[in-house]
Amino acid sequence: MKRLILFILLLSFTNSFAQQVYGVQRGQRGYIPPPKFESSVYVTTINAYDELNKILPKCVEIFLLDDFEKEILKGLLLEKFENYNQIVEKTDSSKQARQESLKQLEIDFVKSLAVILTPNEISVFVDTDFNDKKEKKKRRKKRKDKKNDE
């Protein structure tokens, strides 16, 4: 009787070791890949005046704006950032609807830039990156000289 119980326990343990502990592995039948998360960052509101302080000095420097044009650009940027915050804060609309609204806002802003900038300057403005990220110097990895010992 003891041998029978021992034999049954031995068979049950061998079956458990034969199975894969972590489930079906990649490349096997029945494998389901993990869900993909959206790569886009969660959109939050921005501080209009902080953004204005980043963008406005660079625009004045690049486009050589006088005081009047500077004030017009300042008003356009503030209006853009306030509308951006209003669109982002709407939680009742879907994400896709908000993204379309943000695209439309950007198009309207670029059209309104035609008041103070030429078409060439507008294309330069759109292509300009206003982020303050400093590029890191790429360091070369030190490689050890491998000598063939024969």
C-alpha positions as CSV (number, residue, x, y, z in Angstrom):
1,M,0.0,0.0,0.0
2,K,2.8,2.4,0.9
3,R,4.6,1.5,-2.3
4,L,1.5,2.3,-4.3
5,I,1.1,5.7,-2.7
6,L,4.8,6.4,-3.2
7,F,4.6,5.3,-6.8
8,I,1.6,7.6,-7.5
9,L,3.3,10.5,-5.8
10,L,6.4,9.9,-7.9
11,L,4.4,9.9,-11.1
12,S,2.6,13.2,-10.1
13,F,5.9,14.9,-9.4
14,T,7.5,13.8,-12.7
15,N,4.5,15.2,-14.6
16,S,4.8,18.5,-12.9
17,F,8.5,18.8,-13.8
18,A,7.7,17.9,-17.4
19,Q,5.3,20.8,-17.7
20,Q,6.6,24.3,-18.3
21,V,6.4,26.4,-15.2
22,Y,6.0,29.7,-17.0
23,G,3.4,28.7,-19.5
24,V,3.7,28.4,-23.2
25,Q,7.0,29.7,-24.6
26,R,7.4,31.9,-27.6
27,G,7.5,29.9,-30.8
28,Q,5.3,27.1,-29.4
29,R,1.7,26.4,-30.3
30,G,-0.7,28.4,-28.2
31,Y,1.6,31.3,-27.5
32,I,-0.2,34.6,-27.2
33,P,2.1,37.7,-27.3
34,P,1.7,40.2,-24.4
35,P,-0.5,43.1,-25.1
36,K,1.1,46.2,-26.6
37,F,0.8,49.4,-24.7
38,E,0.4,52.7,-26.5
39,S,3.8,54.2,-27.0
40,S,2.4,57.8,-26.9
41,V,3.0,59.5,-23.6
42,Y,0.0,60.4,-21.5
43,V,-0.9,64.0,-22.3
44,T,-1.0,66.5,-19.5
45,T,-1.6,70.2,-19.3
46,I,1.3,72.6,-19.7
47,N,2.1,75.9,-18.0
48,A,1.6,78.5,-20.8
49,Y,4.0,81.0,-19.4
50,D,6.9,78.5,-18.9
51,E,6.5,77.4,-22.5
52,L,6.3,81.0,-23.6
53,N,9.5,81.8,-21.8
54,K,11.2,78.9,-23.7
55,I,9.9,79.6,-27.2
56,L,9.7,83.4,-27.4
57,P,13.4,84.3,-26.9
58,K,14.4,81.8,-29.5
59,C,11.9,83.1,-32.0
60,V,13.0,86.7,-31.4
61,E,16.6,85.6,-32.0
62,I,15.9,83.5,-35.1
63,F,13.4,85.8,-36.8
64,L,14.8,89.2,-35.6
65,L,11.4,90.4,-34.4
66,D,10.8,93.9,-33.3
67,D,8.7,94.7,-30.1
68,F,5.4,94.9,-31.9
69,E,5.9,91.5,-33.7
70,K,7.1,90.1,-30.4
71,E,3.9,91.0,-28.6
72,I,1.8,89.6,-31.5
73,L,3.7,86.3,-31.3
74,K,3.4,86.3,-27.5
75,G,-0.4,86.6,-27.8
76,L,-0.6,83.9,-30.4
77,L,1.5,81.5,-28.3
78,L,-0.6,82.2,-25.2
79,E,-3.8,81.6,-27.1
80,K,-2.4,78.3,-28.5
81,F,-1.3,77.0,-25.1
82,E,-4.6,78.0,-23.4
83,N,-6.6,76.2,-26.1
84,Y,-4.2,73.2,-25.8
85,N,-4.9,73.0,-22.1
86,Q,-8.7,73.2,-22.7
87,I,-8.5,70.4,-25.2
88,V,-6.4,68.2,-23.0
89,E,-8.6,68.7,-20.0
90,K,-11.7,67.5,-21.8
91,T,-12.2,63.9,-20.5
92,D,-15.6,63.4,-22.0
93,S,-14.3,63.2,-25.6
94,S,-12.3,60.2,-26.9
95,K,-8.5,60.2,-27.2
96,Q,-8.7,60.2,-31.0
97,A,-11.1,63.2,-31.0
98,R,-8.7,65.1,-28.7
99,Q,-5.7,64.3,-31.0
100,E,-7.6,65.6,-34.0
101,S,-8.5,68.7,-32.1
102,L,-4.8,69.2,-31.2
103,K,-3.8,68.8,-34.9
104,Q,-6.4,71.3,-35.9
105,L,-5.1,73.7,-33.2
106,E,-1.6,73.4,-34.6
107,I,-2.8,74.0,-38.1
108,D,-4.7,77.1,-37.0
109,F,-1.7,78.4,-35.1
110,V,0.5,78.0,-38.2
111,K,-2.0,79.8,-40.3
112,S,-2.2,82.7,-37.7
113,L,1.6,83.0,-37.9
114,A,1.2,84.3,-41.4
115,V,0.4,87.7,-39.9
116,I,4.0,88.4,-38.8
117,L,6.1,85.8,-40.5
118,T,6.8,85.0,-44.2
119,P,6.1,81.5,-45.6
120,N,9.8,80.6,-45.4
121,E,10.0,81.8,-41.8
122,I,6.9,79.8,-41.0
123,S,8.5,76.6,-42.3
124,V,11.6,77.4,-40.3
125,F,9.4,77.9,-37.2
126,V,7.7,74.5,-37.7
127,D,11.0,72.7,-38.2
128,T,12.6,74.3,-35.1
129,D,13.0,72.2,-32.0
130,F,12.3,74.3,-28.9
131,N,13.3,71.6,-26.3
132,D,16.1,72.5,-24.0
133,K,17.7,69.1,-24.0
134,K,21.4,69.2,-24.2
135,E,23.1,66.6,-26.3
136,K,25.4,64.3,-24.4
137,K,28.9,63.7,-25.8
138,K,29.2,60.2,-27.1
139,R,32.1,58.5,-25.4
140,R,34.1,55.9,-27.2
141,K,34.3,52.6,-25.5
142,K,37.8,51.5,-24.6
143,R,38.6,48.3,-26.3
144,K,41.2,45.9,-25.1
145,D,43.6,44.8,-27.7
146,K,43.1,41.1,-28.3
147,K,46.2,39.2,-29.1
148,N,46.0,35.8,-30.6
149,D,48.1,33.6,-28.4
150,E,49.1,30.7,-30.6
